[in-house]
């Protein structure tokens, strides 16, 4: 299959699954992936409802935003996506959601700490909060990059969630896990005193996984 068509197919499939999972509502949220040579990016269109979206609606752009294929405007967050894809050569996909539990912590500016040992394997550790920048700006991507060192996810202050991965499937499952961890943390805060993963256990798990603090 042509690589462009395959990229469109994967972006659409992952977008529709994310919508069904409640990771975003309306026309919010956006997903992207780049080709192996990092010459083109497949990204969701702007302001197209997910219920009607087809492969032909997925936009193909250059890293500078030039539209190569598609009848719509690319997501208004294309600058954020391409900033990350340009700077992180290990990353092949970006997923931006507005999942409610995680976004609630983005609104109050509170990171989700290391409450589950599995967060190390899935996310690299806790879920930090990036400084606020205006939606649609290059600065938003740069703000996210500042906190994505040794992490695979972050909260965008007063905005939502961002996850990255070598594949779009990996970036998506990390977005699912961010929302799950945030939901558990929210419920734990209501239930009593939250206990974090013991530092010694976290150190051993990092060594086992080969990840840095």
C-alpha positions in Angstrom: 0.0 0.0 0.0 1.2 3.5 -0.8 2.8 5.0 2.3 0.6 8.1 2.3 -2.5 6.1 2.1 -1.3 3.9 4.9 -0.5 6.9 7.1 -4.0 8.3 6.4 -5.6 5.0 7.3 -3.7 4.7 10.6 -4.4 8.3 11.6 -8.1 7.9 10.9 -8.4 4.5 12.7 -6.6 5.8 15.8 -8.6 9.0 15.8 -11.9 7.2 15.7 -10.9 4.8 18.4 -9.7 7.7 20.6 -13.1 9.5 20.0 -15.0 6.4 21.0 -12.9 6.1 24.1 -13.9 9.6 25.2 -10.4 11.0 24.9 -11.9 14.1 23.2 -15.3 15.5 22.3 -16.8 17.5 19.4 -14.0 18.4 17.0 -11.3 18.8 19.7 -8.1 16.7 19.9 -5.7 16.0 17.1 -3.3 13.3 16.0 -0.4 13.1 13.6 2.3 10.8 12.3 5.3 11.3 10.0 6.9 9.2 7.4 10.2 7.5 8.1 12.1 10.1 6.2 10.3 12.9 8.1 9.4 14.6 4.9 5.6 14.6 5.3 3.1 14.5 8.1 -0.4 13.0 8.2 -2.6 15.0 10.6 -6.2 15.3 11.4 -8.1 18.2 9.7 -9.4 21.3 11.5 -13.1 21.4 12.6 -14.3 18.2 10.9 -16.6 16.1 13.1 -15.3 12.6 13.8 -18.6 10.9 13.0 -18.2 11.9 9.3 -14.4 11.8 9.0 -12.9 9.6 6.2 -9.4 8.8 5.0 -9.7 11.5 2.4 -10.2 14.1 5.2 -6.8 13.4 6.7 -4.4 16.1 5.7 -0.8 15.6 4.3 1.5 18.5 5.1 5.2 19.3 5.1 7.0 20.1 8.3 6.5 23.8 7.5 2.8 23.4 7.2 2.6 23.5 3.4 -0.5 21.4 2.4 0.4 18.6 0.0 -2.8 16.7 0.0 -6.4 17.3 1.3 -9.3 19.6 0.9 -9.3 21.1 4.4 -7.1 23.0 6.7 -4.8 20.9 8.8 -5.4 20.9 12.6 -4.8 24.3 14.1 -2.2 22.6 16.3 0.0 21.5 13.4 2.8 23.8 14.7 2.9 22.0 18.0 3.0 18.6 16.3 5.7 19.5 13.8 7.9 21.2 16.5 7.9 17.9 18.4 8.5 15.7 15.3 11.3 18.0 14.2 13.1 18.0 17.5 12.6 14.4 18.6 13.9 12.1 15.9 12.9 9.1 18.0 9.3 10.1 17.7 7.0 9.1 14.9 3.6 10.2 16.2 1.9 12.8 18.4 -1.5 12.5 20.1 -3.2 15.5 21.7 -6.4 14.8 23.7 -8.7 16.6 26.1 -9.5 13.6 28.2 -11.4 14.9 31.3 -9.6 13.5 34.3 -6.1 14.3 33.0 -7.2 17.7 31.7 -8.6 18.6 35.1 -5.1 18.3 36.5 -3.8 20.5 33.6 -6.4 23.1 34.6 -5.2 23.2 38.2 -1.6 22.9 37.1 -0.9 19.8 39.1 1.3 17.0 37.8 0.2 13.4 38.2 2.9 11.9 40.5 4.3 8.4 40.3 1.3 6.6 42.0 1.5 3.4 39.9 4.6 1.4 39.1 3.3 0.8 35.6 3.6 4.5 34.9 7.4 4.0 34.6 7.0 1.5 31.8 4.2 3.3 29.9 5.0 6.9 30.5 8.6 7.1 31.8 7.5 8.3 35.2 5.2 11.0 36.5 3.1 13.2 34.2 4.5 16.8 34.3 2.7 20.0 33.4 4.0 22.2 30.5 3.9 25.9 30.9 0.9 27.7 29.3 1.2 28.8 25.7 -1.5 29.9 23.3 -3.2 27.1 21.3 -2.0 26.8 17.7 1.4 28.3 18.5 4.9 27.0 17.9 5.6 27.9 21.5 3.1 25.4 22.7 5.2 22.6 21.1 8.4 24.0 22.6 6.8 24.2 26.0 5.8 20.5 25.8 9.3 19.6 24.6 10.8 21.2 27.8 9.0 18.6 30.0 9.1 15.6 27.7 12.7 14.7 28.6 12.7 11.1 29.8 8.9 11.2 29.6 6.3 10.1 27.0 3.5 12.3 28.1 2.7 15.7 29.6 -0.2 17.9 30.5 -0.7 21.1 28.6 -1.5 23.8 31.1 -5.2 24.9 30.9 -5.5 22.9 27.7 -5.2 19.1 27.6 -2.9 16.1 27.2 0.0 15.3 24.9 1.6 12.0 24.3 4.3 10.8 21.9 5.5 7.5 20.5 7.6 5.8 17.9 4.3 4.7 16.3 0.8 6.2 16.4 -0.4 3.1 18.2 2.1 3.6 21.0 1.3 7.3 21.3 -2.4 6.4 21.5 -2.0 3.7 24.2 0.0 6.2 26.3 -2.9 8.7 26.0 -5.2 6.0 27.3 -2.9 5.3 30.2 -2.5 9.0 31.1 -6.3 9.3 31.5 -6.4 6.1 33.5 -3.6 7.2 35.8 -5.3 10.6 36.2 -8.6 9.1 37.0 -7.1 6.8 39.6 -5.2 9.7 41.2 -8.4 11.8 41.3 -10.3 9.1 43.0 -7.4 8.4 45.4 -7.3 12.0 46.5 -10.9 11.7 47.5 -10.4 8.4 49.2 -7.6 9.4 51.5 -3.9 10.1 51.8 -2.1 9.3 48.5 1.0 7.1 48.8 3.5 7.4 46.0 5.5 4.5 44.6 8.5 4.1 47.0 11.6 5.7 45.6 13.7 2.5 46.0 11.2 0.5 44.1 11.1 3.2 41.4 14.9 3.2 41.2 15.0 -0.6 40.7 12.2 -0.5 38.1 14.0 2.3 36.2 17.2 0.2 36.2 15.2 -2.8 34.9 13.6 -0.8 32.2 16.8 1.1 31.3 15.2 4.5 31.7 16.6 7.7 33.2 15.1 9.8 35.9 
